Each structure stands twice: as C-alpha cells, then as structure tokens.
Amino acid sequence: MNTKEIVFIVEEDPDGGYNANALGHNIFTQADTLAELKEMIKDALLCHFENEADRPGIIRTHFVKDEVFPLYKAS
C-alpha cells in the first residue's frame, strides 16, 4: 500500500464554499460544502496522478481561517 501523504490547504471562499490547494503540487479544487470538497479532492488526485503507484495513500487537510481584529478599541 502506498503511504505517501499529500497536504491540502483549505480556506473558506469569500463568495461561499471552500478552496483547496495542494502543497508541492499544482492541484486546486473547490466545492460548496466540506463533504463535497473531500470528493473533489479525491477526484483531483485521480486526475493528477494517473499512475496508481504515484498516488498518495493519505490526504491531510489543513484548514486556514483568516481573522482580522483591531489592536486598539476605537474611541
């Protein structure tokens, strides 16, 4: 069994849904829900790694959420 791992950075899209980018590979996908995103990631990997022996055995998702807040309270 192939135990190579691939990591996707997942971010919420400002227009709704989620975007996923693979680290170290030119793979991008998006979906409206997290469940759909997992399926889209699997599909993208099947397209990117045509040879089954090259496909990673583990998919890791790293969720990034940007939060903006002021340092000082406005007076």
Secondary structure, DSSP 8 states (H G I E B T S, - for coil): ----EEEEEEEE-TTSSEEEEETTS--EEEESSHHHHHHHHHHHHHHH--SGGGS-SEEEEEEE------SS---
